[in-house]
Amino acid sequence: MSNSVTLYTTRYCPYCIRARGLLDSKGVEYKDIAVDGSPQLRREMSERSGRTSVPQIWIGERHIGGYDDMARLESQGRLDELLQPVS
């Protein structure tokens, strides 16, 4: 089960750790772009998302938001549907 998932994260951010943990628990592969110490990657993340906080999460081309947004989708039972491959 997986649509392409991209996360912009930092190594020690607790919300980044939770986001990776949630995806790992579902067996979802994801691209983890670490912005630690990289102003260029942080700027890229900010330009794509309109936000400066981490994590920032995309499923396919859809910007989900941060960990709280992804956790809300999970609690609503909507996350698995978004993670399904696009036919």
PyMOL Python script that loads the backbone (N, CA, C, O; Angstrom):
from pymol import cmd

cmd.read_pdbstr("""\
ATOM      1  N   MET A   1       0.853  -1.165   0.000  1.00  0.00           N
ATOM      2  CA  MET A   1       0.000   0.000   0.000  1.00  0.00           C
ATOM      3  C   MET A   1       0.901   1.230   0.000  1.00  0.00           C
ATOM      4  O   MET A   1       1.627   1.457   0.967  1.00  0.00           O
ATOM      5  N   SER A   2       0.867   2.026  -1.065  1.00  0.00           N
ATOM      6  CA  SER A   2       1.639   3.256  -0.983  1.00  0.00           C
ATOM      7  C   SER A   2       1.506   4.117  -2.218  1.00  0.00           C
ATOM      8  O   SER A   2       1.684   3.647  -3.341  1.00  0.00           O
ATOM      9  N   ASN A   3       1.195   5.364  -2.004  1.00  0.00           N
ATOM     10  CA  ASN A   3       1.309   6.418  -2.973  1.00  0.00           C
ATOM     11  C   ASN A   3       2.653   7.053  -2.606  1.00  0.00           C
ATOM     12  O   ASN A   3       3.107   6.870  -1.477  1.00  0.00           O
ATOM     13  N   SER A   4       3.300   7.781  -3.495  1.00  0.00           N
ATOM     14  CA  SER A   4       4.602   8.337  -3.124  1.00  0.00           C
ATOM     15  C   SER A   4       4.442   9.346  -1.992  1.00  0.00           C
ATOM     16  O   SER A   4       3.591  10.234  -2.052  1.00  0.00           O
ATOM     17  N   VAL A   5       5.261   9.202  -0.972  1.00  0.00           N
ATOM     18  CA  VAL A   5       5.192  10.058   0.203  1.00  0.00           C
ATOM     19  C   VAL A   5       6.540  10.753   0.372  1.00  0.00           C
ATOM     20  O   VAL A   5       7.593  10.116   0.320  1.00  0.00           O
ATOM     21  N   THR A   6       6.492  12.054   0.574  1.00  0.00           N
ATOM     22  CA  THR A   6       7.700  12.842   0.787  1.00  0.00           C
ATOM     23  C   THR A   6       7.551  13.613   2.080  1.00  0.00           C
ATOM     24  O   THR A   6       6.514  14.227   2.330  1.00  0.00           O
ATOM     25  N   LEU A   7       8.586  13.581   2.901  1.00  0.00           N
ATOM     26  CA  LEU A   7       8.617  14.337   4.149  1.00  0.00           C
ATOM     27  C   LEU A   7       9.854  15.229   4.156  1.00  0.00           C
ATOM     28  O   LEU A   7      10.944  14.797   3.782  1.00  0.00           O
ATOM     29  N   TYR A   8       9.678  16.460   4.578  1.00  0.00           N
ATOM     30  CA  TYR A   8      10.805  17.331   4.912  1.00  0.00           C
ATOM     31  C   TYR A   8      10.875  17.300   6.427  1.00  0.00           C
ATOM     32  O   TYR A   8       9.900  17.623   7.106  1.00  0.00           O
ATOM     33  N   THR A   9      12.027  16.912   6.956  1.00  0.00           N
ATOM     34  CA  THR A   9      12.153  16.712   8.400  1.00  0.00           C
ATOM     35  C   THR A   9      13.496  17.217   8.911  1.00  0.00           C
ATOM     36  O   THR A   9      14.389  17.593   8.151  1.00  0.00           O
ATOM     37  N   THR A  10      13.595  17.207  10.243  1.00  0.00           N
ATOM     38  CA  THR A  10      14.890  17.335  10.886  1.00  0.00           C
ATOM     39  C   THR A  10      15.085  16.058  11.698  1.00  0.00           C
ATOM     40  O   THR A  10      14.130  15.342  12.000  1.00  0.00           O
ATOM     41  N   ARG A  11      16.310  15.797  12.036  1.00  0.00           N
ATOM     42  CA  ARG A  11      16.659  14.534  12.666  1.00  0.00           C
ATOM     43  C   ARG A  11      16.001  14.345  14.040  1.00  0.00           C
ATOM     44  O   ARG A  11      15.520  13.255  14.348  1.00  0.00           O
ATOM     45  N   TYR A  12      15.978  15.393  14.862  1.00  0.00           N
ATOM     46  CA  TYR A  12      15.543  15.219  16.251  1.00  0.00           C
ATOM     47  C   TYR A  12      14.184  15.813  16.588  1.00  0.00           C
ATOM     48  O   TYR A  12      13.752  15.729  17.738  1.00  0.00           O
ATOM     49  N   CYS A  13      13.515  16.395  15.645  1.00  0.00           N
ATOM     50  CA  CYS A  13      12.182  16.971  15.895  1.00  0.00           C
ATOM     51  C   CYS A  13      11.221  15.856  16.329  1.00  0.00           C
ATOM     52  O   CYS A  13      11.072  14.864  15.615  1.00  0.00           O
ATOM     53  N   PRO A  14      10.567  16.007  17.494  1.00  0.00           N
ATOM     54  CA  PRO A  14       9.674  14.941  17.960  1.00  0.00           C
ATOM     55  C   PRO A  14       8.505  14.680  17.011  1.00  0.00           C
ATOM     56  O   PRO A  14       8.048  13.544  16.890  1.00  0.00           O
ATOM     57  N   TYR A  15       8.023  15.716  16.343  1.00  0.00           N
ATOM     58  CA  TYR A  15       6.913  15.516  15.406  1.00  0.00           C
ATOM     59  C   TYR A  15       7.388  14.804  14.149  1.00  0.00           C
ATOM     60  O   TYR A  15       6.634  14.033  13.554  1.00  0.00           O
ATOM     61  N   CYS A  16       8.623  15.050  13.738  1.00  0.00           N
ATOM     62  CA  CYS A  16       9.207  14.338  12.600  1.00  0.00           C
ATOM     63  C   CYS A  16       9.358  12.859  12.939  1.00  0.00           C
ATOM     64  O   CYS A  16       9.067  11.992  12.115  1.00  0.00           O
ATOM     65  N   ILE A  17       9.810  12.582  14.145  1.00  0.00           N
ATOM     66  CA  ILE A  17       9.974  11.201  14.599  1.00  0.00           C
ATOM     67  C   ILE A  17       8.622  10.501  14.624  1.00  0.00           C
ATOM     68  O   ILE A  17       8.517   9.346  14.213  1.00  0.00           O
ATOM     69  N   ARG A  18       7.591  11.184  15.100  1.00  0.00           N
ATOM     70  CA  ARG A  18       6.242  10.597  15.135  1.00  0.00           C
ATOM     71  C   ARG A  18       5.713  10.349  13.727  1.00  0.00           C
ATOM     72  O   ARG A  18       5.086   9.322  13.469  1.00  0.00           O
ATOM     73  N   ALA A  19       5.964  11.289  12.815  1.00  0.00           N
ATOM     74  CA  ALA A  19       5.497  11.124  11.429  1.00  0.00           C
ATOM     75  C   ALA A  19       6.151   9.901  10.789  1.00  0.00           C
ATOM     76  O   ALA A  19       5.475   9.086  10.162  1.00  0.00           O
ATOM     77  N   ARG A  20       7.462   9.779  10.950  1.00  0.00           N
ATOM     78  CA  ARG A  20       8.156   8.616  10.396  1.00  0.00           C
ATOM     79  C   ARG A  20       7.643   7.331  11.047  1.00  0.00           C
ATOM     80  O   ARG A  20       7.462   6.315  10.376  1.00  0.00           O
ATOM     81  N   GLY A  21       7.413   7.388  12.356  1.00  0.00           N
ATOM     82  CA  GLY A  21       6.919   6.208  13.075  1.00  0.00           C
ATOM     83  C   GLY A  21       5.550   5.765  12.594  1.00  0.00           C
ATOM     84  O   GLY A  21       5.302   4.569  12.442  1.00  0.00           O
ATOM     85  N   LEU A  22       4.661   6.717  12.354  1.00  0.00           N
ATOM     86  CA  LEU A  22       3.321   6.373  11.865  1.00  0.00           C
ATOM     87  C   LEU A  22       3.416   5.718  10.490  1.00  0.00           C
ATOM     88  O   LEU A  22       2.775   4.698  10.236  1.00  0.00           O
ATOM     89  N   LEU A  23       4.212   6.304   9.612  1.00  0.00           N
ATOM     90  CA  LEU A  23       4.364   5.727   8.276  1.00  0.00           C
ATOM     91  C   LEU A  23       5.053   4.368   8.336  1.00  0.00           C
ATOM     92  O   LEU A  23       4.666   3.444   7.620  1.00  0.00           O
ATOM     93  N   ASP A  24       6.074   4.243   9.187  1.00  0.00           N
ATOM     94  CA  ASP A  24       6.757   2.955   9.352  1.00  0.00           C
ATOM     95  C   ASP A  24       5.786   1.885   9.851  1.00  0.00           C
ATOM     96  O   ASP A  24       5.833   0.744   9.392  1.00  0.00           O
ATOM     97  N   SER A  25       4.912   2.247  10.782  1.00  0.00           N
ATOM     98  CA  SER A  25       3.963   1.276  11.340  1.00  0.00           C
ATOM     99  C   SER A  25       2.986   0.771  10.288  1.00  0.00           C
ATOM    100  O   SER A  25       2.414  -0.309  10.436  1.00  0.00           O
ATOM    101  N   LYS A  26       2.793   1.543   9.234  1.00  0.00           N
ATOM    102  CA  LYS A  26       1.913   1.148   8.143  1.00  0.00           C
ATOM    103  C   LYS A  26       2.677   0.495   7.000  1.00  0.00           C
ATOM    104  O   LYS A  26       2.075   0.086   6.008  1.00  0.00           O
ATOM    105  N   GLY A  27       3.996   0.394   7.128  1.00  0.00           N
ATOM    106  CA  GLY A  27       4.802  -0.213   6.087  1.00  0.00           C
ATOM    107  C   GLY A  27       4.927   0.659   4.841  1.00  0.00           C
ATOM    108  O   GLY A  27       5.157   0.159   3.740  1.00  0.00           O
ATOM    109  N   VAL A  28       4.773   1.968   5.030  1.00  0.00           N
ATOM    110  CA  VAL A  28       4.818   2.902   3.908  1.00  0.00           C
ATOM    111  C   VAL A  28       6.259   3.348   3.663  1.00  0.00           C
ATOM    112  O   VAL A  28       6.954   3.773   4.586  1.00  0.00           O
ATOM    113  N   GLU A  29       6.693   3.245   2.418  1.00  0.00           N
ATOM    114  CA  GLU A  29       7.998   3.776   2.045  1.00  0.00           C
ATOM    115  C   GLU A  29       7.837   5.265   1.784  1.00  0.00           C
ATOM    116  O   GLU A  29       6.802   5.706   1.286  1.00  0.00           O
ATOM    117  N   TYR A  30       8.858   6.034   2.120  1.00  0.00           N
ATOM    118  CA  TYR A  30       8.780   7.479   1.937  1.00  0.00           C
ATOM    119  C   TYR A  30      10.158   8.041   1.668  1.00  0.00           C
ATOM    120  O   TYR A  30      11.182   7.451   2.012  1.00  0.00           O
ATOM    121  N   LYS A  31      10.144   9.199   1.042  1.00  0.00           N
ATOM    122  CA  LYS A  31      11.388   9.934   0.808  1.00  0.00           C
ATOM    123  C   LYS A  31      11.503  10.942   1.937  1.00  0.00           C
ATOM    124  O   LYS A  31      10.636  11.800   2.099  1.00  0.00           O
ATOM    125  N   ASP A  32      12.560  10.841   2.711  1.00  0.00           N
ATOM    126  CA  ASP A  32      12.780  11.712   3.865  1.00  0.00           C
ATOM    127  C   ASP A  32      13.880  12.718   3.501  1.00  0.00           C
ATOM    128  O   ASP A  32      15.049  12.353   3.371  1.00  0.00           O
ATOM    129  N   ILE A  33      13.496  13.962   3.343  1.00  0.00           N
ATOM    130  CA  ILE A  33      14.438  15.014   2.988  1.00  0.00           C
ATOM    131  C   ILE A  33      14.805  15.770   4.259  1.00  0.00           C
ATOM    132  O   ILE A  33      13.995  16.527   4.794  1.00  0.00           O
ATOM    133  N   ALA A  34      16.027  15.563   4.740  1.00  0.00           N
ATOM    134  CA  ALA A  34      16.487  16.201   5.970  1.00  0.00           C
ATOM    135  C   ALA A  34      16.914  17.640   5.678  1.00  0.00           C
ATOM    136  O   ALA A  34      17.769  17.888   4.827  1.00  0.00           O
ATOM    137  N   VAL A  35      16.309  18.569   6.392  1.00  0.00           N
ATOM    138  CA  VAL A  35      16.641  19.986   6.199  1.00  0.00           C
ATOM    139  C   VAL A  35      17.602  20.502   7.261  1.00  0.00           C
ATOM    140  O   VAL A  35      17.933  21.687   7.275  1.00  0.00           O
ATOM    141  N   ASP A  36      18.052  19.620   8.153  1.00  0.00           N
ATOM    142  CA  ASP A  36      19.034  20.004   9.184  1.00  0.00           C
ATOM    143  C   ASP A  36      20.240  20.659   8.509  1.00  0.00           C
ATOM    144  O   ASP A  36      20.862  20.054   7.637  1.00  0.00           O
ATOM    145  N   GLY A  37      20.565  21.854   8.893  1.00  0.00           N
ATOM    146  CA  GLY A  37      21.777  22.501   8.411  1.00  0.00           C
ATOM    147  C   GLY A  37      21.788  22.810   6.924  1.00  0.00           C
ATOM    148  O   GLY A  37      22.852  23.085   6.369  1.00  0.00           O
ATOM    149  N   SER A  38      20.629  22.772   6.256  1.00  0.00           N
ATOM    150  CA  SER A  38      20.583  23.058   4.827  1.00  0.00           C
ATOM    151  C   SER A  38      19.572  24.168   4.553  1.00  0.00           C
ATOM    152  O   SER A  38      18.392  23.895   4.330  1.00  0.00           O
ATOM    153  N   PRO A  39      20.034  25.419   4.569  1.00  0.00           N
ATOM    154  CA  PRO A  39      19.116  26.521   4.287  1.00  0.00           C
ATOM    155  C   PRO A  39      18.431  26.386   2.928  1.00  0.00           C
ATOM    156  O   PRO A  39      17.286  26.807   2.768  1.00  0.00           O
ATOM    157  N   GLN A  40      19.117  25.809   1.960  1.00  0.00           N
ATOM    158  CA  GLN A  40      18.540  25.639   0.627  1.00  0.00           C
ATOM    159  C   GLN A  40      17.348  24.682   0.656  1.00  0.00           C
ATOM    160  O   GLN A  40      16.301  24.979   0.079  1.00  0.00           O
ATOM    161  N   LEU A  41      17.501  23.532   1.326  1.00  0.00           N
ATOM    162  CA  LEU A  41      16.391  22.579   1.420  1.00  0.00           C
ATOM    163  C   LEU A  41      15.255  23.129   2.268  1.00  0.00           C
ATOM    164  O   LEU A  41      14.085  22.902   1.957  1.00  0.00           O
ATOM    165  N   ARG A  42      15.583  23.851   3.336  1.00  0.00           N
ATOM    166  CA  ARG A  42      14.541  24.453   4.162  1.00  0.00           C
ATOM    167  C   ARG A  42      13.759  25.486   3.353  1.00  0.00           C
ATOM    168  O   ARG A  42      12.538  25.581   3.480  1.00  0.00           O
ATOM    169  N   ARG A  43      14.453  26.249   2.530  1.00  0.00           N
ATOM    170  CA  ARG A  43      13.799  27.245   1.672  1.00  0.00           C
ATOM    171  C   ARG A  43      12.896  26.540   0.646  1.00  0.00           C
ATOM    172  O   ARG A  43      11.771  26.972   0.395  1.00  0.00           O
ATOM    173  N   GLU A  44      13.407  25.455   0.061  1.00  0.00           N
ATOM    174  CA  GLU A  44      12.609  24.663  -0.888  1.00  0.00           C
ATOM    175  C   GLU A  44      11.322  24.178  -0.225  1.00  0.00           C
ATOM    176  O   GLU A  44      10.241  24.287  -0.803  1.00  0.00           O
ATOM    177  N   MET A  45      11.442  23.639   0.996  1.00  0.00           N
ATOM    178  CA  MET A  45      10.283  23.160   1.746  1.00  0.00           C
ATOM    179  C   MET A  45       9.287  24.286   1.979  1.00  0.00           C
ATOM    180  O   MET A  45       8.084  24.121   1.776  1.00  0.00           O
ATOM    181  N   SER A  46       9.799  25.421   2.404  1.00  0.00           N
ATOM    182  CA  SER A  46       8.955  26.571   2.708  1.00  0.00           C
ATOM    183  C   SER A  46       8.239  27.086   1.461  1.00  0.00           C
ATOM    184  O   SER A  46       7.064  27.449   1.517  1.00  0.00           O
ATOM    185  N   GLU A  47       8.949  27.116   0.344  1.00  0.00           N
ATOM    186  CA  GLU A  47       8.334  27.576  -0.906  1.00  0.00           C
ATOM    187  C   GLU A  47       7.254  26.607  -1.375  1.00  0.00           C
ATOM    188  O   GLU A  47       6.210  27.033  -1.869  1.00  0.00           O
ATOM    189  N   ARG A  48       7.498  25.312  -1.225  1.00  0.00           N
ATOM    190  CA  ARG A  48       6.510  24.308  -1.646  1.00  0.00           C
ATOM    191  C   ARG A  48       5.281  24.300  -0.749  1.00  0.00           C
ATOM    192  O   ARG A  48       4.156  24.144  -1.225  1.00  0.00           O
ATOM    193  N   SER A  49       5.501  24.470   0.554  1.00  0.00           N
ATOM    194  CA  SER A  49       4.408  24.286   1.514  1.00  0.00           C
ATOM    195  C   SER A  49       3.773  25.584   1.997  1.00  0.00           C
ATOM    196  O   SER A  49       2.622  25.594   2.433  1.00  0.00           O
ATOM    197  N   GLY A  50       4.528  26.679   1.919  1.00  0.00           N
ATOM    198  CA  GLY A  50       4.048  27.922   2.515  1.00  0.00           C
ATOM    199  C   GLY A  50       4.202  27.932   4.025  1.00  0.00           C
ATOM    200  O   GLY A  50       3.678  28.820   4.698  1.00  0.00           O
ATOM    201  N   ARG A  51       4.918  26.952   4.564  1.00  0.00           N
ATOM    202  CA  ARG A  51       5.140  26.830   6.006  1.00  0.00           C
ATOM    203  C   ARG A  51       6.633  26.697   6.284  1.00  0.00           C
ATOM    204  O   ARG A  51       7.406  26.280   5.421  1.00  0.00           O
ATOM    205  N   THR A  52       7.022  27.058   7.507  1.00  0.00           N
ATOM    206  CA  THR A  52       8.434  26.961   7.875  1.00  0.00           C
ATOM    207  C   THR A  52       8.711  25.867   8.903  1.00  0.00           C
ATOM    208  O   THR A  52       9.873  25.566   9.178  1.00  0.00           O
ATOM    209  N   SER A  53       7.677  25.274   9.468  1.00  0.00           N
ATOM    210  CA  SER A  53       7.865  24.249  10.496  1.00  0.00           C
ATOM    211  C   SER A  53       8.035  22.869   9.859  1.00  0.00           C
ATOM    212  O   SER A  53       7.608  22.629   8.730  1.00  0.00           O
ATOM    213  N   VAL A  54       8.668  21.973  10.611  1.00  0.00           N
ATOM    214  CA  VAL A  54       8.810  20.586  10.176  1.00  0.00           C
ATOM    215  C   VAL A  54       8.017  19.688  11.105  1.00  0.00           C
ATOM    216  O   VAL A  54       7.831  20.022  12.275  1.00  0.00           O
ATOM    217  N   PRO A  55       7.553  18.568  10.613  1.00  0.00           N
ATOM    218  CA  PRO A  55       7.707  18.083   9.252  1.00  0.00           C
ATOM    219  C   PRO A  55       6.678  18.713   8.319  1.00  0.00           C
ATOM    220  O   PRO A  55       5.655  19.237   8.760  1.00  0.00           O
ATOM    221  N   GLN A  56       6.964  18.651   7.044  1.00  0.00           N
ATOM    222  CA  GLN A  56       5.991  18.967   6.011  1.00  0.00           C
ATOM    223  C   GLN A  56       5.871  17.713   5.160  1.00  0.00           C
ATOM    224  O   GLN A  56       6.873  17.131   4.744  1.00  0.00           O
ATOM    225  N   ILE A  57       4.634  17.305   4.907  1.00  0.00           N
ATOM    226  CA  ILE A  57       4.369  15.987   4.341  1.00  0.00           C
ATOM    227  C   ILE A  57       3.514  16.098   3.084  1.00  0.00           C
ATOM    228  O   ILE A  57       2.517  16.819   3.052  1.00  0.00           O
ATOM    229  N   TRP A  58       3.925  15.368   2.051  1.00  0.00           N
ATOM    230  CA  TRP A  58       3.155  15.257   0.815  1.00  0.00           C
ATOM    231  C   TRP A  58       2.844  13.800   0.564  1.00  0.00           C
ATOM    232  O   TRP A  58       3.689  12.929   0.776  1.00  0.00           O
ATOM    233  N   ILE A  59       1.631  13.534   0.112  1.00  0.00           N
ATOM    234  CA  ILE A  59       1.252  12.222  -0.405  1.00  0.00           C
ATOM    235  C   ILE A  59       0.910  12.459  -1.863  1.00  0.00           C
ATOM    236  O   ILE A  59      -0.068  13.134  -2.185  1.00  0.00           O
ATOM    237  N   GLY A  60       1.718  11.900  -2.731  1.00  0.00           N
ATOM    238  CA  GLY A  60       1.610  12.244  -4.143  1.00  0.00           C
ATOM    239  C   GLY A  60       1.907  13.724  -4.289  1.00  0.00           C
ATOM    240  O   GLY A  60       2.906  14.214  -3.762  1.00  0.00           O
ATOM    241  N   GLU A  61       1.065  14.424  -4.984  1.00  0.00           N
ATOM    242  CA  GLU A  61       1.236  15.868  -5.161  1.00  0.00           C
ATOM    243  C   GLU A  61       0.458  16.666  -4.116  1.00  0.00           C
ATOM    244  O   GLU A  61       0.497  17.896  -4.115  1.00  0.00           O
ATOM    245  N   ARG A  62      -0.243  15.970  -3.235  1.00  0.00           N
ATOM    246  CA  ARG A  62      -1.084  16.643  -2.234  1.00  0.00           C
ATOM    247  C   ARG A  62      -0.287  16.957  -0.974  1.00  0.00           C
ATOM    248  O   ARG A  62       0.286  16.063  -0.350  1.00  0.00           O
ATOM    249  N   HIS A  63      -0.256  18.235  -0.607  1.00  0.00           N
ATOM    250  CA  HIS A  63       0.398  18.646   0.633  1.00  0.00           C
ATOM    251  C   HIS A  63      -0.550  18.337   1.783  1.00  0.00           C
ATOM    252  O   HIS A  63      -1.647  18.890   1.860  1.00  0.00           O
ATOM    253  N   ILE A  64      -0.124  17.455   2.671  1.00  0.00           N
ATOM    254  CA  ILE A  64      -0.936  17.054   3.819  1.00  0.00           C
ATOM    255  C   ILE A  64      -0.786  18.054   4.958  1.00  0.00           C
ATOM    256  O   ILE A  64      -1.741  18.312   5.690  1.00  0.00           O
ATOM    257  N   GLY A  65       0.400  18.612   5.107  1.00  0.00           N
ATOM    258  CA  GLY A  65       0.696  19.524   6.215  1.00  0.00           C
ATOM    259  C   GLY A  65       1.735  18.892   7.112  1.00  0.00           C
ATOM    260  O   GLY A  65       2.671  18.250   6.634  1.00  0.00           O
ATOM    261  N   GLY A  66       1.575  19.071   8.412  1.00  0.00           N
ATOM    262  CA  GLY A  66       2.514  18.534   9.385  1.00  0.00           C
ATOM    263  C   GLY A  66       2.026  17.243  10.008  1.00  0.00           C
ATOM    264  O   GLY A  66       1.058  16.637   9.550  1.00  0.00           O
ATOM    265  N   TYR A  67       2.715  16.834  11.064  1.00  0.00           N
ATOM    266  CA  TYR A  67       2.345  15.584  11.733  1.00  0.00           C
ATOM    267  C   TYR A  67       0.924  15.637  12.276  1.00  0.00           C
ATOM    268  O   TYR A  67       0.169  14.679  12.112  1.00  0.00           O
ATOM    269  N   ASP A  68       0.545  16.739  12.921  1.00  0.00           N
ATOM    270  CA  ASP A  68      -0.808  16.826  13.489  1.00  0.00           C
ATOM    271  C   ASP A  68      -1.871  16.639  12.412  1.00  0.00           C
ATOM    272  O   ASP A  68      -2.904  16.015  12.655  1.00  0.00           O
ATOM    273  N   ASP A  69      -1.615  17.181  11.223  1.00  0.00           N
ATOM    274  CA  ASP A  69      -2.565  17.034  10.118  1.00  0.00           C
ATOM    275  C   ASP A  69      -2.646  15.572   9.673  1.00  0.00           C
ATOM    276  O   ASP A  69      -3.735  15.058   9.416  1.00  0.00           O
ATOM    277  N   MET A  70      -1.493  14.905   9.584  1.00  0.00           N
ATOM    278  CA  MET A  70      -1.483  13.504   9.185  1.00  0.00           C
ATOM    279  C   MET A  70      -2.148  12.635  10.261  1.00  0.00           C
ATOM    280  O   MET A  70      -2.894  11.711   9.937  1.00  0.00           O
ATOM    281  N   ALA A  71      -1.878  12.929  11.530  1.00  0.00           N
ATOM    282  CA  ALA A  71      -2.498  12.166  12.622  1.00  0.00           C
ATOM    283  C   ALA A  71      -4.015  12.353  12.624  1.00  0.00           C
ATOM    284  O   ALA A  71      -4.756  11.418  12.924  1.00  0.00           O
ATOM    285  N   ARG A  72      -4.471  13.547  12.293  1.00  0.00           N
ATOM    286  CA  ARG A  72      -5.911  13.803  12.207  1.00  0.00           C
ATOM    287  C   ARG A  72      -6.526  12.953  11.096  1.00  0.00           C
ATOM    288  O   ARG A  72      -7.587  12.359  11.286  1.00  0.00           O
ATOM    289  N   LEU A  73      -5.866  12.891   9.939  1.00  0.00           N
ATOM    290  CA  LEU A  73      -6.353  12.039   8.850  1.00  0.00           C
ATOM    291  C   LEU A  73      -6.423  10.582   9.295  1.00  0.00           C
ATOM    292  O   LEU A  73      -7.377   9.875   8.971  1.00  0.00           O
ATOM    293  N   GLU A  74      -5.414  10.136  10.035  1.00  0.00           N
ATOM    294  CA  GLU A  74      -5.392   8.764  10.541  1.00  0.00           C
ATOM    295  C   GLU A  74      -6.563   8.526  11.497  1.00  0.00           C
ATOM    296  O   GLU A  74      -7.235   7.500  11.397  1.00  0.00           O
ATOM    297  N   SER A  75      -6.815   9.450  12.416  1.00  0.00           N
ATOM    298  CA  SER A  75      -7.898   9.263  13.384  1.00  0.00           C
ATOM    299  C   SER A  75      -9.277   9.311  12.719  1.00  0.00           C
ATOM    300  O   SER A  75     -10.240   8.743  13.233  1.00  0.00           O
ATOM    301  N   GLN A  76      -9.361   9.986  11.582  1.00  0.00           N
ATOM    302  CA  GLN A  76     -10.615  10.050  10.819  1.00  0.00           C
ATOM    303  C   GLN A  76     -10.776   8.859   9.874  1.00  0.00           C
ATOM    304  O   GLN A  76     -11.804   8.720   9.210  1.00  0.00           O
ATOM    305  N   GLY A  77      -9.757   8.003   9.817  1.00  0.00           N
ATOM    306  CA  GLY A  77      -9.808   6.845   8.934  1.00  0.00           C
ATOM    307  C   GLY A  77      -9.583   7.193   7.470  1.00  0.00           C
ATOM    308  O   GLY A  77      -9.953   6.414   6.591  1.00  0.00           O
ATOM    309  N   ARG A  78      -8.987   8.341   7.190  1.00  0.00           N
ATOM    310  CA  ARG A  78      -8.802   8.791   5.807  1.00  0.00           C
ATOM    311  C   ARG A  78      -7.381   8.631   5.285  1.00  0.00           C
ATOM    312  O   ARG A  78      -7.154   8.739   4.080  1.00  0.00           O
ATOM    313  N   LEU A  79      -6.425   8.375   6.166  1.00  0.00           N
ATOM    314  CA  LEU A  79      -5.029   8.311   5.739  1.00  0.00           C
ATOM    315  C   LEU A  79      -4.763   7.120   4.817  1.00  0.00           C
ATOM    316  O   LEU A  79      -4.099   7.269   3.791  1.00  0.00           O
ATOM    317  N   ASP A  80      -5.271   5.951   5.171  1.00  0.00           N
ATOM    318  CA  ASP A  80      -5.022   4.767   4.354  1.00  0.00           C
ATOM    319  C   ASP A  80      -5.519   4.964   2.924  1.00  0.00           C
ATOM    320  O   ASP A  80      -4.867   4.538   1.971  1.00  0.00           O
ATOM    321  N   GLU A  81      -6.659   5.602   2.780  1.00  0.00           N
ATOM    322  CA  GLU A  81      -7.206   5.868   1.446  1.00  0.00           C
ATOM    323  C   GLU A  81      -6.252   6.741   0.631  1.00  0.00           C
ATOM    324  O   GLU A  81      -6.035   6.487  -0.554  1.00  0.00           O
ATOM    325  N   LEU A  82      -5.689   7.758   1.258  1.00  0.00           N
ATOM    326  CA  LEU A  82      -4.746   8.638   0.553  1.00  0.00           C
ATOM    327  C   LEU A  82      -3.459   7.926   0.176  1.00  0.00           C
ATOM    328  O   LEU A  82      -2.820   8.275  -0.817  1.00  0.00           O
ATOM    329  N   LEU A  83      -3.074   6.929   0.965  1.00  0.00           N
ATOM    330  CA  LEU A  83      -1.848   6.200   0.723  1.00  0.00           C
ATOM    331  C   LEU A  83      -1.980   5.134  -0.368  1.00  0.00           C
ATOM    332  O   LEU A  83      -0.977   4.593  -0.833  1.00  0.00           O
ATOM    333  N   GLN A  84      -3.203   4.835  -0.773  1.00  0.00           N
ATOM    334  CA  GLN A  84      -3.409   3.821  -1.815  1.00  0.00           C
ATOM    335  C   GLN A  84      -2.787   4.281  -3.119  1.00  0.00           C
ATOM    336  O   GLN A  84      -2.821   5.468  -3.442  1.00  0.00           O
ATOM    337  N   PRO A  85      -2.211   3.335  -3.880  1.00  0.00           N
ATOM    338  CA  PRO A  85      -1.621   3.695  -5.173  1.00  0.00           C
ATOM    339  C   PRO A  85      -2.661   4.306  -6.103  1.00  0.00           C
ATOM    340  O   PRO A  85      -3.832   3.929  -6.088  1.00  0.00           O
ATOM    341  N   VAL A  86      -2.210   5.249  -6.904  1.00  0.00           N
ATOM    342  CA  VAL A  86      -3.090   5.873  -7.894  1.00  0.00           C
ATOM    343  C   VAL A  86      -3.177   4.918  -9.078  1.00  0.00           C
ATOM    344  O   VAL A  86      -2.157   4.462  -9.595  1.00  0.00           O
ATOM    345  N   SER A  87      -4.399   4.620  -9.501  1.00  0.00           N
ATOM    346  CA  SER A  87      -4.591   3.690 -10.629  1.00  0.00           C
ATOM    347  C   SER A  87      -4.506   4.401 -11.952  1.00  0.00           C
ATOM    348  O   SER A  87      -4.644   3.771 -13.001  1.00  0.00           O
TER     349      SER A  87
END
""", "prot")
cmd.dss("prot")
cmd.show_as("cartoon", "prot")
cmd.util.cbc("prot")
cmd.orient("prot")
